[in-house]
Amino acid sequence: MKKIIITDKAPAPIGPYNQAVMFGNVLYISGQIAINPATGVLELDSIETETELVMSNLRAVLEAANMTFEHVIKSSIFVSDMNNFSKINDVYGRYFNPETAPARETVEVANLPKFVNVEISMIAAL
């Protein structure tokens, strides 16, 4: 049976979906963008700032499910400009031990919700 994971420490969904769904011991986290959960405002000052907020939002959802980044088994990164890859990767990489980092893909897309520059979703497991 699925369990809906919700936290006010990450942005509320902007559509008909939930922040995350736990099914068995697997957590599926919806894509997070750089919305500050305290203000509801997008923070797009720089790609580094944007990525930090995305990772912070992901951490909040993981914590709501009693997990950490060590539980992440798969990440999907969507970017609007692959020229930002190295900056995004630098921020993202600080959250993982290279020896136990999850599987991942990074894909350039035409547009993202609210025309942000990066969106990241994750799958984690206990």
N, C-alpha and C positions, 0 to 999 in steps of 0.2 A: 504494500500500500504506500502511496506517496504522501509525503509530509511537506507542507509549504513552509519555507523559511523566510521570515520577515524581520527586518531590523530598521529602526529609525536612524541608525548610524550610517546608513547608505541611502542613496536617493530612492524615493518612491518610484515605482514603475510609471512610465508615461504612456502605457497602453495596456491591452488585455493580457498581461503576463505577470509572473511573480519574480521577486529578486532571485529566488532559488527554489529548487525542488529536491528533496531527499527521497530517493527510492532505494530501499534496502540500505546498504552501506555506501551508496554512491550519491554525491551531491552534484547537481547540475546548476551552475550559476549563470544567470542571464548576463548578457553583455553589459558592462559598466562603462559609463562615460564620465567626463569631468564635471559632474554636477556636485556642488558642495551641498551635502545633506542638511547642514544647519541653515543655509540660506535659500536653497533651491536655485542658486545662480550658477551658470556655467563659468568655469575659470580656465580661460584660454590664453593666459599671459605668455606662455612659451610651451613648446612641446614637452619639455621636461616637467614643468609645473602640471601640465595636463595629465601626463602619464603618472606622476606621483599621486594625484587625486584619484585617478582610475584605480591604481593599486591599493590605495587607502580604502576605497569603497569595496573592493574585492575582499580585503582583509576583514572589514566589518561583517560582510556576509559570511565569510568562513567562520569567524568567531561566533556568530549567531547560531551556527551549526556545530559549535564546539570543535572546530578544526583550525589548522594553521596552513601556511603555504607549503609546509612539508607534506600535507595530505593531497596536494594538487598532482593529478596524474596527466592532465592535458590542458593546454591553453590554446586559445585561438585569438590571434591579434589581427585586427582589421585597421588599416591605415589609409588615409586619403592621399598620402604622398610617400612613396617608398624612399625618397630622399631623407625622410625623418627616421628611417629605420635604426641607424646607429645610436641616435639620441634616445629613442624609445627603448632600444635594447639595453643601453647602459643603465637606465632607471629600472627596468624590469629585472635585470640581472642581479641587482642588489637584494632582491627579495628571495633568491633561491641559492642553495648550495649547488655549485656546478655538478658535483658528483651524483646528486639525487634530483636534479632539475626535471620537470615534467617534459613529456613530448609536447611539440608545439608546431603551429604553422603561423606564418605571417603573410597576409594577403592585402594587396592594394585594391581598393574599391573606389567606385566613382563618387559615392556620397555615403555619409553616415548620419545617424539621427542627430537632429539639430545642427548638422553640418560641422560636427566636431572633427578633430584630426586623428583620433585614436579611440578604439573601442576594444575591450578585452573581455572574453568569456572564459570560464574554466570548468573543468570537471575534477572533483576531488573524491577520495574514497578513504574510508576508515580501515 
